[in-house]
Amino acid sequence: QQPVQSPQAVILREGEDAVINCSSSKALYSVHWYRQKHGEAPVFLMILLKGGEQKGHEKISASFNEKKQQSSLYLTASQLSYSGTYFCGTNSGYALNFGKGTSLLVTP
Amino acid sequence: KAGVTQTPRYLIKTRGQQVTLSCSPISGHRSVSWYQQTPGQGLQFLFEYFSETQRNKGNFPGRFSGRQFSNSRSEMNVSTLELGDSALYLCASSLGTAEAYGYTFGSGTRLTVV
């Protein structure tokens, strides 16, 4: 089953914060986050495993609530380079099911 | 180290034809997955191979098939192409299971069916 992402699209000014949510109807072992810039391949951001540990790098972090089967991606003090489409991926057998993506545009 | 290499980058085919796409994973990665990406549906899982065995398959018709060779390179084939098969086809490699290690994606093959 495909995870559900919200919102579908976000427009921010540089320096503002954003939260992207991902929820699943089934129990999760892990949640993955990827970013895809226009015309490029999706790039891995981070994996969150069962345990609710918040991970991150630079000003992008994420949390995983396995009981609620939800994950959230936090973008703090957004930069122009954060623009792109963000996908969450959830475990499905030996592969990942991805949400339809959240389009993020950061403007000057 | 070299990333995931997909060939060709662009392809134009006519309805009814068949097509073969190729993917070379990162050296040492034995798992290769294929995804179809379209604007309306996002990333749709096609299949996953590990050590030449298909371990998982998505909900696509039998016209979509794939295989993996002993050197981990993978190919996917689409027979009797339809207009709706026009999409970006992405290959992703993983060290082990994607759920534990995540993916490295290739740049994709843009298939246009006319």
Backbone of each chain as ProteinMPNN parsed JSONL, in Angstrom:
{"seq_chain_A": "QQPVQSPQAVILREGEDAVINCSSSKALYSVHWYRQKHGEAPVFLMILLKGGEQKGHEKISASFNEKKQQSSLYLTASQLSYSGTYFCGTNSGYALNFGKGTSLLVTP", "coords_chain_A": {"N_chain_A": [[0.826, -1.185, 0.0], [0.474, 2.182, -0.814], [2.102, 4.809, 0.853], [0.693, 7.778, 2.356], [1.182, 11.122, 1.651], [1.414, 14.436, 2.978], [1.629, 18.019, 3.035], [0.505, 18.235, -0.441], [1.837, 20.109, -1.883], [4.117, 22.788, -1.241], [4.966, 26.152, -0.727], [7.597, 28.182, 0.112], [9.297, 30.912, 1.695], [12.734, 31.737, 1.62], [14.469, 30.691, 4.49], [12.262, 30.097, 6.005], [10.349, 27.56, 7.806], [9.345, 24.119, 7.289], [7.09, 21.322, 7.323], [6.726, 18.004, 6.402], [4.5, 15.389, 6.035], [3.991, 11.854, 6.441], [2.095, 8.985, 6.153], [1.018, 5.669, 6.937], [-1.025, 2.784, 6.287], [-0.338, 0.396, 7.245], [1.7, -1.682, 9.413], [4.98, -0.559, 10.108], [8.408, -1.094, 9.39], [10.477, 0.531, 8.73], [11.093, 3.916, 7.668], [11.741, 5.871, 4.859], [13.315, 8.732, 3.439], [13.48, 10.721, 0.541], [14.779, 13.04, -1.845], [13.97, 14.647, -4.829], [15.179, 16.491, -7.413], [14.178, 18.573, -10.129], [14.274, 16.831, -13.138], [16.256, 15.165, -12.292], [17.635, 12.247, -10.584], [16.028, 10.627, -7.785], [17.325, 11.346, -4.556], [18.83, 9.89, -1.771], [17.939, 10.759, 1.536], [17.527, 10.106, 4.319], [17.141, 7.304, 6.603], [14.738, 6.034, 8.827], [14.469, 3.926, 11.485], [12.534, 1.461, 13.284], [11.677, 2.571, 16.553], [11.497, 5.199, 16.957], [13.47, 7.085, 16.844], [14.845, 10.243, 16.248], [16.277, 11.489, 13.377], [18.76, 13.185, 11.448], [20.294, 15.537, 9.205], [22.3, 18.341, 8.81], [20.063, 20.921, 8.418], [17.829, 19.43, 8.11], [15.638, 17.179, 9.389], [14.021, 14.264, 10.802], [11.245, 12.402, 12.111], [9.879, 9.377, 13.494], [7.046, 7.718, 14.208], [6.23, 4.778, 15.201], [4.015, 3.524, 16.292], [1.852, 5.049, 15.505], [2.239, 4.793, 12.895], [3.446, 6.733, 11.332], [5.458, 9.324, 9.857], [7.441, 12.271, 9.976], [8.96, 14.891, 8.186], [11.233, 17.408, 8.795], [12.058, 20.591, 7.794], [14.241, 23.03, 8.399], [14.779, 26.508, 8.563], [14.785, 27.027, 5.694], [16.535, 26.618, 2.591], [17.353, 27.799, -0.724], [18.276, 25.625, -2.112], [16.829, 23.528, -1.148], [14.59, 23.128, -2.603], [12.433, 20.994, -4.447], [11.05, 17.696, -5.023], [9.783, 15.787, -2.433], [9.906, 12.528, -1.27], [8.437, 9.971, 0.665], [9.272, 6.7, 1.68], [8.156, 3.451, 2.352], [8.57, 0.262, 3.945], [8.108, -2.688, 2.041], [7.869, -5.859, 1.602], [10.756, -6.781, 0.026], [11.309, -4.362, -0.96], [10.593, -0.834, -1.495], [7.663, 1.091, -0.952], [6.524, 4.055, -2.321], [5.291, 7.307, -1.435], [3.204, 9.742, -3.165], [4.567, 12.044, -3.283], [5.764, 15.287, -2.195], [5.758, 18.477, -3.322], [8.123, 20.931, -3.013], [8.826, 24.31, -2.956], [11.195, 26.743, -2.64], [11.47, 30.119, -2.312], [13.279, 33.191, -3.077]], "CA_chain_A": [[0.0, 0.0, 0.0], [1.23, 3.411, -0.976], [1.925, 5.754, 1.961], [0.038, 9.034, 1.999], [1.957, 12.298, 2.041], [0.758, 15.734, 3.011], [0.749, 18.445, 1.951], [0.943, 17.88, -1.794], [2.766, 21.141, -2.353], [4.421, 23.852, -0.287], [5.816, 27.25, -1.203], [8.21, 28.848, 1.253], [10.36, 31.893, 1.475], [14.017, 31.334, 2.192], [14.547, 30.907, 5.926], [11.071, 29.582, 6.698], [10.358, 26.138, 8.136], [8.275, 23.314, 6.699], [6.937, 19.954, 7.79], [6.065, 17.111, 5.441], [4.027, 14.225, 6.756], [3.863, 10.592, 5.711], [1.387, 8.024, 6.993], [0.782, 4.37, 6.314], [-2.116, 2.008, 6.876], [0.182, -0.876, 7.723], [2.828, -1.59, 10.335], [6.206, -0.192, 9.415], [9.728, -1.405, 9.937], [11.328, 1.692, 8.496], [10.606, 4.96, 6.766], [12.842, 6.483, 4.127], [13.026, 10.013, 2.799], [14.279, 11.034, -0.639], [14.47, 14.305, -2.513], [14.224, 14.622, -6.267], [15.143, 17.772, -8.101], [13.618, 18.45, -11.472], [15.149, 16.254, -14.148], [17.317, 14.371, -11.688], [17.208, 11.044, -9.867], [15.813, 10.814, -6.341], [18.533, 11.208, -3.75], [18.552, 9.437, -0.415], [18.164, 11.715, 2.625], [17.727, 9.393, 5.57], [16.289, 6.182, 6.989], [14.367, 5.962, 10.232], [14.085, 2.567, 11.829], [11.652, 1.334, 14.446], [12.291, 3.057, 17.778], [11.111, 6.597, 17.105], [14.625, 7.972, 16.931], [14.849, 11.34, 15.294], [17.56, 11.579, 12.706], [18.825, 14.358, 10.584], [21.6, 16.065, 8.833], [22.199, 19.781, 8.604], [18.822, 21.473, 8.967], [16.728, 18.554, 7.747], [15.526, 16.089, 10.342], [12.769, 13.521, 10.667], [10.833, 11.561, 13.228], [9.128, 8.199, 13.077], [6.19, 7.198, 15.265], [5.83, 3.48, 14.648], [2.674, 3.174, 16.776], [0.887, 5.749, 14.656], [2.614, 4.499, 11.502], [3.625, 8.038, 10.709], [6.755, 9.971, 9.91], [7.426, 13.666, 9.557], [10.239, 15.458, 7.766], [11.297, 18.804, 9.221], [13.055, 21.406, 7.098], [14.407, 24.232, 9.214], [15.5, 27.618, 7.921], [14.936, 26.488, 4.346], [17.44, 27.254, 1.633], [16.901, 27.628, -2.109], [18.661, 24.289, -2.562], [15.877, 22.533, -0.639], [13.49, 22.954, -3.558], [12.376, 19.688, -5.085], [9.936, 16.864, -4.578], [10.175, 14.904, -1.354], [9.163, 11.279, -1.227], [8.691, 9.031, 1.745], [9.185, 5.319, 1.246], [7.926, 2.528, 3.461], [8.956, -1.095, 3.584], [7.123, -3.577, 1.418], [8.665, -7.005, 1.184], [12.176, -6.451, -0.096], [11.428, -3.087, -1.668], [9.925, 0.288, -0.856], [6.528, 1.77, -1.566], [6.7, 5.489, -2.158], [4.163, 8.196, -1.557], [3.157, 10.466, -4.44], [5.516, 13.135, -3.223], [5.397, 16.655, -1.8], [6.559, 19.433, -4.078], [8.549, 22.052, -2.168], [9.491, 25.397, -3.676], [11.711, 27.793, -1.773], [11.691, 31.337, -3.107], [14.159, 34.166, -2.405]], "C_chain_A": [[0.875, 1.255, 0.0], [1.02, 4.319, 0.242], [1.324, 7.057, 1.448], [0.852, 10.202, 2.527], [1.082, 13.54, 2.052], [1.75, 16.78, 3.505], [1.269, 17.986, 0.597], [1.981, 18.856, -2.298], [2.922, 22.213, -1.285], [5.275, 24.894, -0.99], [6.298, 28.016, 0.006], [9.093, 29.985, 0.793], [11.615, 31.368, 2.156], [14.029, 31.656, 3.69], [13.346, 30.393, 6.711], [11.201, 28.078, 6.934], [9.203, 25.427, 7.452], [8.265, 21.928, 7.331], [6.182, 19.162, 6.729], [5.723, 15.83, 6.183], [3.837, 13.02, 5.846], [3.163, 9.601, 6.626], [1.084, 6.766, 6.206], [-0.345, 3.647, 7.032], [-1.614, 0.673, 7.423], [1.382, -0.649, 8.639], [4.12, -1.383, 9.549], [7.441, -0.668, 10.153], [10.648, -0.203, 9.808], [10.615, 2.691, 7.593], [11.826, 5.626, 6.139], [12.382, 7.812, 3.553], [14.016, 10.277, 1.679], [13.868, 12.394, -1.175], [14.85, 14.177, -3.985], [14.102, 16.027, -6.833], [14.722, 17.545, -9.536], [14.644, 17.903, -12.455], [16.278, 15.404, -13.596], [16.752, 13.125, -11.006], [16.901, 11.38, -8.416], [17.104, 10.546, -5.583], [18.138, 10.866, -2.319], [18.87, 10.531, 0.6], [18.453, 10.985, 3.928], [16.764, 8.223, 5.715], [15.97, 6.325, 8.468], [13.866, 4.552, 10.505], [13.168, 2.568, 13.045], [12.374, 1.788, 15.702], [12.011, 4.53, 17.989], [12.251, 7.565, 17.152], [14.559, 9.038, 15.847], [16.245, 11.445, 14.696], [17.588, 12.835, 11.865], [20.231, 14.658, 10.165], [21.392, 17.507, 8.416], [20.879, 20.257, 9.211], [17.606, 20.668, 8.532], [16.731, 17.378, 8.714], [14.187, 15.407, 10.16], [12.501, 12.721, 11.918], [9.984, 10.425, 12.69], [8.357, 7.694, 14.286], [5.612, 5.881, 14.766], [4.433, 3.077, 15.114], [1.609, 3.823, 15.906], [1.153, 5.496, 13.181], [2.771, 5.793, 10.712], [5.075, 8.498, 10.814], [6.595, 11.409, 9.448], [8.839, 14.109, 9.231], [10.211, 16.947, 8.086], [12.412, 19.516, 8.476], [13.103, 22.757, 7.806], [15.22, 25.272, 8.465], [15.824, 27.264, 6.473], [15.851, 27.334, 3.463], [16.898, 26.997, 0.232], [17.172, 26.207, -2.596], [17.716, 23.201, -2.056], [14.725, 22.284, -1.611], [13.576, 21.601, -4.246], [11.14, 18.948, -4.623], [10.448, 15.862, -3.561], [9.266, 13.678, -1.331], [9.467, 10.531, 0.069], [8.5, 7.63, 1.174], [9.017, 4.421, 2.448], [8.18, 1.1, 3.007], [7.777, -1.903, 3.041], [7.881, -4.77, 0.872], [10.129, -6.594, 1.147], [12.393, -5.099, -0.761], [10.721, -1.989, -0.877], [8.71, 0.718, -1.669], [6.678, 3.247, -1.292], [5.367, 6.216, -2.211], [4.242, 8.96, -2.866], [4.038, 11.711, -4.428], [4.917, 14.456, -2.772], [6.327, 17.596, -2.525], [6.852, 20.638, -3.199], [9.275, 23.074, -3.027], [9.904, 26.459, -2.673], [12.053, 28.994, -2.64], [12.569, 32.314, -2.341], [13.351, 35.157, -1.576]], "O_chain_A": [[1.869, 1.353, 0.72], [-0.122, 4.573, 0.625], [1.432, 7.391, 0.268], [1.173, 10.259, 3.714], [0.15, 13.681, 1.26], [2.626, 16.465, 4.311], [2.354, 17.412, 0.505], [2.891, 18.489, -3.042], [1.995, 22.506, -0.529], [6.188, 24.564, -1.747], [5.498, 28.45, 0.834], [9.571, 30.014, -0.342], [11.545, 30.642, 3.148], [13.649, 32.751, 4.102], [13.404, 30.267, 7.935], [12.05, 27.413, 6.341], [8.207, 26.049, 7.083], [9.286, 21.432, 7.806], [5.143, 19.592, 6.228], [6.565, 15.258, 6.876], [3.562, 13.149, 4.653], [3.594, 9.399, 7.762], [0.916, 6.791, 4.987], [-0.59, 3.864, 8.218], [-2.387, -0.092, 8.001], [1.992, 0.42, 8.642], [4.318, -1.955, 8.477], [7.503, -0.643, 11.382], [11.491, 0.046, 10.669], [9.678, 2.359, 6.868], [12.815, 5.905, 6.817], [11.209, 7.991, 3.225], [15.222, 10.087, 1.834], [12.736, 12.837, -0.975], [15.916, 13.665, -4.327], [13.052, 16.664, -6.738], [14.891, 16.456, -10.084], [15.742, 18.442, -12.589], [17.157, 14.969, -14.34], [15.538, 12.976, -10.871], [17.464, 12.331, -7.873], [17.869, 9.643, -5.921], [17.236, 11.472, -1.74], [19.929, 11.156, 0.54], [19.483, 11.209, 4.564], [15.727, 8.155, 5.054], [16.833, 6.694, 9.266], [12.956, 4.057, 9.839], [13.052, 3.574, 13.745], [13.538, 1.446, 15.911], [12.255, 5.062, 19.072], [12.058, 8.74, 17.461], [14.256, 8.758, 14.688], [17.248, 11.486, 15.408], [16.558, 13.46, 11.611], [21.206, 14.119, 10.687], [20.414, 17.839, 7.746], [20.614, 20.017, 10.389], [16.481, 21.164, 8.579], [17.729, 16.667, 8.833], [13.317, 15.91, 9.449], [13.412, 12.404, 12.683], [9.444, 10.495, 11.586], [8.957, 7.287, 15.281], [4.638, 5.859, 14.013], [3.734, 2.359, 14.4], [0.583, 3.211, 15.608], [0.388, 5.93, 12.32], [2.293, 5.922, 9.585], [5.808, 8.117, 11.726], [5.726, 11.723, 8.635], [9.793, 13.743, 9.917], [9.284, 17.659, 7.698], [13.568, 19.097, 8.521], [12.134, 23.517, 7.806], [16.219, 24.956, 7.818], [16.989, 27.21, 6.079], [15.925, 28.558, 3.571], [16.086, 26.095, 0.025], [16.407, 25.653, -3.385], [17.804, 22.058, -2.504], [13.97, 21.325, -1.447], [14.661, 21.128, -4.583], [10.292, 19.499, -3.921], [11.436, 15.168, -3.805], [8.04, 13.782, -1.367], [10.615, 10.47, 0.51], [7.668, 7.413, 0.294], [9.679, 4.62, 3.466], [8.025, 0.772, 1.831], [6.643, -1.81, 3.51], [8.472, -4.695, -0.206], [10.668, -6.112, 2.143], [13.522, -4.733, -1.087], [10.308, -2.195, 0.264], [8.727, 0.711, -2.9], [6.931, 3.651, -0.157], [4.444, 5.814, -2.919], [5.226, 8.847, -3.597], [4.225, 12.354, -5.461], [3.725, 14.709, -2.944], [7.545, 17.524, -2.365], [5.934, 21.289, -2.699], [10.223, 22.741, -3.739], [9.072, 27.006, -1.948], [12.833, 28.889, -3.587], [12.611, 32.286, -1.111], [13.924, 36.045, -0.945]]}, "seq_chain_B": "KAGVTQTPRYLIKTRGQQVTLSCSPISGHRSVSWYQQTPGQGLQFLFEYFSETQRNKGNFPGRFSGRQFSNSRSEMNVSTLELGDSALYLCASSLGTAEAYGYTFGSGTRLTVV", "coords_chain_B": {"N_chain_B": [[33.246, 6.271, -6.2], [31.647, 4.562, -8.952], [28.291, 5.406, -9.863], [24.86, 4.33, -10.089], [24.164, 3.094, -13.219], [22.201, 3.729, -15.993], [20.978, 2.693, -19.105], [19.353, 3.018, -22.306], [19.396, 6.672, -22.038], [17.289, 8.052, -23.139], [14.43, 7.121, -25.036], [12.466, 6.409, -27.826], [9.622, 4.816, -28.835], [7.337, 2.864, -30.825], [3.861, 2.133, -30.531], [3.07, -1.206, -29.678], [5.56, -2.204, -30.151], [8.532, -3.678, -28.595], [10.697, -3.175, -25.748], [13.918, -2.934, -24.233], [15.503, -2.192, -21.263], [18.444, -1.189, -19.524], [20.418, -1.683, -16.56], [23.098, -0.949, -14.492], [24.234, -1.709, -11.39], [25.619, -0.145, -8.39], [28.933, -1.082, -7.65], [29.211, -4.063, -5.849], [26.687, -3.927, -4.816], [23.941, -5.991, -4.556], [21.261, -6.045, -4.852], [18.691, -5.038, -6.966], [16.243, -2.796, -7.923], [13.332, -1.83, -9.74], [11.491, 0.981, -10.887], [8.589, 2.695, -12.011], [8.029, 5.947, -13.013], [5.619, 8.392, -13.114], [3.874, 11.493, -13.726], [1.301, 11.531, -12.548], [1.067, 9.28, -10.901], [3.339, 8.99, -9.403], [6.102, 7.243, -7.94], [6.105, 4.028, -8.911], [6.373, 0.697, -7.929], [8.033, -1.848, -9.656], [9.615, -4.361, -9.872], [11.922, -6.396, -7.904], [15.224, -7.59, -7.683], [17.544, -9.953, -6.451], [20.644, -11.343, -6.299], [20.179, -12.656, -8.779], [17.601, -13.575, -8.492], [14.144, -13.017, -8.559], [12.586, -11.318, -6.07], [10.427, -9.853, -5.347], [7.459, -8.415, -6.638], [5.668, -5.88, -8.302], [2.361, -4.48, -8.968], [1.964, -4.837, -11.901], [1.194, -5.483, -15.356], [1.824, -8.647, -17.081], [3.331, -7.966, -19.273], [5.461, -6.567, -18.509], [8.646, -7.37, -17.605], [11.612, -8.727, -16.097], [15.116, -9.26, -15.431], [18.065, -10.487, -13.769], [21.549, -10.551, -13.924], [24.517, -12.573, -13.362], [26.504, -10.806, -12.651], [25.206, -8.868, -11.33], [24.083, -6.893, -12.887], [21.115, -5.611, -14.396], [18.198, -6.075, -16.386], [15.216, -4.732, -17.779], [12.237, -5.554, -19.472], [9.76, -4.516, -21.705], [6.994, -5.582, -23.338], [4.892, -5.376, -26.266], [4.206, -2.519, -26.379], [2.322, 0.148, -24.93], [0.587, 3.328, -25.138], [0.319, 4.34, -22.583], [2.533, 3.429, -21.283], [4.496, 5.222, -21.404], [6.929, 6.864, -19.638], [9.202, 7.683, -16.942], [11.683, 5.449, -16.243], [13.113, 4.128, -13.496], [15.988, 2.789, -12.028], [17.146, 1.247, -9.114], [19.703, 0.612, -6.808], [20.765, -1.453, -4.07], [22.575, -2.226, -1.095], [21.741, -4.383, 0.423], [18.769, -5.396, 1.673], [16.317, -3.059, 0.701], [14.793, -1.803, 2.633], [16.358, -1.702, 4.86], [18.781, -0.582, 4.068], [18.347, 1.38, 2.188], [18.144, 3.124, -1.003], [20.18, 3.7, -3.931], [19.618, 5.641, -6.624], [19.513, 5.396, -10.223], [19.883, 7.614, -13.08], [17.796, 7.225, -14.735], [15.676, 6.049, -17.447], [14.092, 7.644, -19.995], [11.186, 6.847, -21.434], [9.3, 7.127, -24.302], [6.299, 6.468, -25.813], [4.86, 6.296, -28.913]], "CA_chain_B": [[32.898, 5.06, -6.949], [30.636, 4.806, -9.968], [26.927, 5.283, -9.377], [23.998, 3.421, -10.832], [24.164, 3.505, -14.622], [21.072, 3.239, -16.78], [21.039, 2.976, -20.539], [19.728, 4.36, -22.729], [18.774, 7.739, -21.263], [16.033, 8.39, -23.803], [13.994, 6.105, -25.984], [11.147, 6.623, -28.427], [9.16, 3.583, -29.454], [5.987, 2.88, -31.38], [2.924, 1.187, -29.916], [3.17, -2.572, -30.157], [6.953, -2.666, -30.126], [9.038, -4.031, -27.282], [11.868, -2.393, -25.395], [14.745, -3.466, -23.149], [16.263, -1.16, -20.555], [19.541, -1.797, -18.806], [20.831, -1.03, -15.317], [24.283, -1.482, -13.816], [24.199, -1.164, -10.024], [26.883, 0.19, -7.75], [29.732, -2.265, -7.401], [28.987, -4.627, -4.522], [25.247, -3.968, -4.534], [23.369, -7.171, -5.19], [19.816, -5.859, -5.014], [18.3, -4.044, -7.965], [14.792, -2.599, -8.021], [12.879, -0.997, -10.858], [10.307, 1.783, -10.627], [8.036, 3.528, -13.074], [7.623, 7.243, -12.466], [4.76, 9.23, -13.955], [3.416, 12.66, -12.958], [0.082, 11.282, -11.789], [1.156, 8.136, -9.987], [4.565, 8.974, -8.604], [7.004, 6.11, -8.128], [5.403, 2.747, -8.786], [7.325, -0.4, -7.872], [7.879, -2.881, -10.689], [10.149, -5.611, -9.318], [13.202, -6.355, -7.209], [16.048, -8.772, -7.868], [18.71, -10.125, -5.579], [21.396, -12.536, -6.728], [19.532, -13.25, -9.952], [16.27, -14.066, -8.155], [13.126, -11.99, -8.332], [12.049, -11.534, -4.73], [9.218, -9.082, -5.135], [6.916, -7.907, -7.895], [4.565, -4.952, -8.131], [1.12, -4.774, -9.685], [2.051, -4.478, -13.316], [0.847, -6.646, -16.209], [2.903, -9.548, -17.46], [4.15, -7.39, -20.343], [6.661, -6.043, -17.858], [9.447, -8.449, -17.052], [12.985, -8.327, -15.828], [16.035, -10.315, -15.03], [19.341, -10.015, -13.235], [22.645, -11.417, -14.325], [25.414, -12.95, -12.255], [27.315, -9.651, -12.247], [24.211, -7.972, -10.72], [23.417, -6.029, -13.872], [19.713, -6.009, -14.558], [17.461, -5.556, -17.531], [13.776, -4.9, -17.763], [11.68, -5.616, -20.805], [8.329, -4.249, -21.832], [6.552, -6.036, -24.65], [3.637, -4.815, -26.775], [4.123, -1.213, -25.731], [1.103, 0.96, -25.0], [0.86, 4.754, -24.911], [0.393, 4.552, -21.14], [3.828, 2.988, -20.752], [5.405, 6.368, -21.441], [7.275, 7.192, -18.253], [10.607, 7.592, -16.565], [11.932, 4.177, -15.568], [14.245, 4.29, -12.596], [16.595, 1.619, -11.424], [17.744, 1.592, -7.822], [20.441, -0.498, -6.244], [20.892, -1.447, -2.624], [23.572, -3.17, -0.588], [21.015, -5.582, 0.852], [17.354, -5.077, 1.514], [16.127, -1.611, 0.617], [14.204, -1.264, 3.849], [17.419, -1.512, 5.851], [19.931, 0.147, 3.544], [17.982, 2.459, 1.288], [18.458, 2.996, -2.418], [20.828, 4.694, -4.78], [18.908, 5.61, -7.909], [20.122, 5.843, -11.457], [19.259, 8.811, -13.646], [16.558, 6.834, -15.379], [15.466, 5.992, -18.889], [12.824, 8.287, -20.355], [10.563, 6.119, -22.534], [8.137, 7.751, -24.918], [5.628, 5.568, -26.744], [4.045, 7.109, -29.829]], "C_chain_B": [[31.761, 5.378, -7.92], [29.258, 4.598, -9.367], [26.175, 4.238, -10.162], [23.872, 3.943, -12.262], [22.996, 2.878, -15.362], [21.259, 3.631, -18.237], [19.844, 2.37, -21.246], [19.072, 5.432, -21.864], [17.405, 8.095, -21.832], [15.729, 7.349, -24.867], [12.626, 6.5, -26.518], [10.769, 5.361, -29.173], [7.729, 3.762, -29.943], [5.134, 1.848, -30.65], [3.085, -0.192, -30.531], [4.598, -3.114, -30.165], [7.332, -3.134, -28.721], [10.326, -3.257, -27.025], [12.609, -3.081, -24.244], [15.581, -2.342, -22.57], [17.316, -1.852, -19.697], [19.949, -0.982, -17.583], [22.061, -1.727, -14.765], [24.343, -0.883, -12.42], [25.586, -0.758, -9.545], [27.627, -1.11, -7.449], [29.525, -2.767, -5.97], [27.526, -4.689, -4.117], [24.624, -5.135, -5.287], [21.868, -7.066, -5.411], [19.556, -4.75, -6.018], [16.772, -3.99, -8.026], [14.482, -1.673, -9.183], [11.579, -0.288, -10.477], [9.889, 2.512, -11.89], [7.579, 4.834, -12.442], [6.824, 8.025, -13.493], [4.235, 10.375, -13.109], [2.207, 12.351, -12.076], [0.221, 10.242, -10.702], [2.407, 8.121, -9.123], [5.431, 7.776, -8.949], [6.259, 4.813, -7.861], [6.41, 1.607, -8.901], [7.01, -1.461, -8.927], [8.33, -4.242, -10.174], [11.514, -5.385, -8.688], [13.916, -7.67, -7.416], [17.211, -8.758, -6.877], [19.378, -11.42, -5.978], [20.624, -13.346, -7.754], [18.127, -13.784, -9.686], [15.312, -12.896, -7.957], [12.465, -12.27, -6.987], [10.703, -10.835, -4.527], [8.765, -8.503, -6.464], [5.749, -6.996, -7.591], [3.37, -5.346, -8.987], [1.147, -4.254, -11.112], [1.716, -5.716, -14.151], [2.079, -7.438, -16.606], [3.769, -9.039, -18.606], [5.458, -6.826, -19.798], [7.42, -7.217, -17.234], [10.868, -7.963, -16.826], [13.847, -9.531, -15.565], [17.299, -9.683, -14.479], [20.407, -11.047, -13.578], [23.577, -11.665, -13.142], [26.299, -11.796, -11.802], [26.441, -8.539, -11.649], [23.573, -6.983, -11.687], [22.003, -6.543, -14.113], [19.141, -5.404, -15.834], [15.963, -5.674, -17.244], [13.261, -4.794, -19.201], [10.194, -5.284, -20.749], [7.924, -4.661, -23.245], [5.222, -5.356, -25.002], [3.336, -3.465, -26.117], [2.786, -0.519, -25.979], [1.475, 2.41, -24.705], [1.065, 5.039, -23.425], [1.688, 4.095, -20.513], [4.857, 4.109, -20.792], [5.669, 6.841, -20.021], [8.782, 7.272, -18.126], [10.777, 6.287, -15.795], [13.233, 4.301, -14.788], [14.7, 2.95, -12.054], [17.25, 2.079, -10.118], [18.502, 0.389, -7.289], [20.599, -0.323, -4.735], [21.899, -2.505, -2.203], [22.912, -4.478, -0.179], [19.546, -5.358, 0.628], [17.176, -3.564, 1.574], [15.627, -1.035, 1.929], [15.261, -1.012, 4.918], [18.516, -0.576, 5.362], [19.566, 1.337, 2.672], [18.492, 2.216, -0.121], [19.439, 4.067, -2.888], [20.186, 4.556, -6.154], [19.818, 5.977, -9.062], [19.362, 7.051, -11.982], [18.002, 8.509, -14.446], [16.632, 6.745, -16.892], [14.098, 6.594, -19.173], [12.279, 7.594, -21.593], [9.338, 6.875, -23.018], [7.572, 6.781, -25.944], [4.676, 6.398, -27.608], [3.191, 6.217, -30.74]], "O_chain_B": [[31.015, 6.338, -7.731], [29.06, 3.752, -8.495], [26.764, 3.375, -10.813], [23.514, 5.101, -12.478], [22.821, 1.66, -15.361], [21.649, 4.756, -18.552], [19.361, 1.315, -20.837], [18.246, 5.095, -21.016], [16.476, 8.402, -21.086], [16.621, 6.784, -25.501], [11.736, 6.878, -25.756], [11.509, 4.894, -30.039], [7.018, 4.679, -29.534], [5.636, 0.814, -30.207], [3.218, -0.333, -31.746], [4.815, -4.325, -30.183], [6.552, -3.0, -27.779], [10.961, -2.751, -27.951], [11.996, -3.727, -23.394], [16.277, -1.63, -23.294], [17.103, -2.96, -19.206], [19.84, 0.244, -17.572], [22.069, -2.945, -14.59], [24.489, 0.331, -12.278], [26.59, -0.999, -10.216], [27.026, -2.105, -7.046], [29.645, -2.008, -5.008], [27.162, -5.412, -3.19], [24.765, -5.25, -6.505], [21.274, -7.909, -6.084], [20.128, -3.664, -5.93], [16.105, -5.016, -8.163], [15.299, -0.83, -9.553], [10.695, -0.864, -9.841], [10.715, 2.892, -12.72], [6.837, 4.834, -11.46], [7.295, 8.287, -14.6], [4.155, 10.245, -11.888], [2.111, 12.868, -10.963], [-0.454, 10.327, -9.676], [2.512, 7.311, -8.202], [5.489, 7.348, -10.101], [5.838, 4.538, -6.738], [7.199, 1.554, -9.844], [5.87, -1.906, -9.063], [7.524, -5.165, -10.054], [12.165, -4.36, -8.892], [13.308, -8.738, -7.338], [17.764, -7.715, -6.528], [18.745, -12.475, -5.993], [20.443, -14.555, -7.614], [17.523, -14.387, -10.573], [15.629, -11.918, -7.279], [11.86, -13.324, -6.788], [9.938, -11.196, -3.633], [9.584, -8.147, -7.311], [4.93, -7.297, -6.723], [3.362, -6.39, -9.639], [0.416, -3.328, -11.462], [1.924, -6.848, -13.715], [3.213, -6.973, -16.486], [4.823, -9.609, -18.886], [6.427, -6.637, -20.533], [6.868, -7.962, -16.424], [11.261, -6.905, -17.317], [13.372, -10.664, -15.486], [17.569, -8.502, -14.694], [20.174, -12.255, -13.524], [23.445, -11.059, -12.079], [26.795, -11.809, -10.675], [26.894, -7.406, -11.486], [22.611, -6.303, -11.326], [21.735, -7.742, -14.044], [19.572, -4.343, -16.285], [15.513, -6.592, -16.559], [13.79, -4.042, -20.02], [9.476, -5.723, -19.851], [8.457, -4.144, -24.227], [4.529, -4.832, -24.13], [2.348, -3.306, -25.4], [2.209, -0.588, -27.064], [2.515, 2.695, -24.112], [1.886, 5.879, -23.055], [1.925, 4.345, -19.332], [5.963, 3.962, -20.272], [4.739, 7.178, -19.289], [9.529, 6.974, -19.057], [10.086, 6.054, -14.804], [14.3, 4.547, -15.35], [13.895, 2.099, -11.676], [17.83, 3.163, -10.044], [17.993, -0.731, -7.317], [20.569, 0.789, -4.206], [22.059, -3.536, -2.858], [23.46, -5.556, -0.409], [19.118, -5.15, -0.508], [17.799, -2.881, 2.387], [15.985, 0.083, 2.3], [15.057, -0.175, 5.798], [19.115, 0.147, 6.159], [20.399, 2.214, 2.443], [19.179, 1.231, -0.392], [19.518, 5.165, -2.335], [20.211, 3.487, -6.764], [20.761, 6.755, -8.915], [18.346, 7.462, -11.422], [17.24, 9.411, -14.794], [17.533, 7.296, -17.524], [13.08, 6.126, -18.665], [12.839, 7.732, -22.68], [8.453, 7.219, -22.234], [8.286, 6.327, -26.838], [3.806, 7.105, -27.098], [2.442, 6.724, -31.575]]}, "name": "protein", "num_of_chains": 2, "seq": "QQPVQSPQAVILREGEDAVINCSSSKALYSVHWYRQKHGEAPVFLMILLKGGEQKGHEKISASFNEKKQQSSLYLTASQLSYSGTYFCGTNSGYALNFGKGTSLLVTPKAGVTQTPRYLIKTRGQQVTLSCSPISGHRSVSWYQQTPGQGLQFLFEYFSETQRNKGNFPGRFSGRQFSNSRSEMNVSTLELGDSALYLCASSLGTAEAYGYTFGSGTRLTVV"}
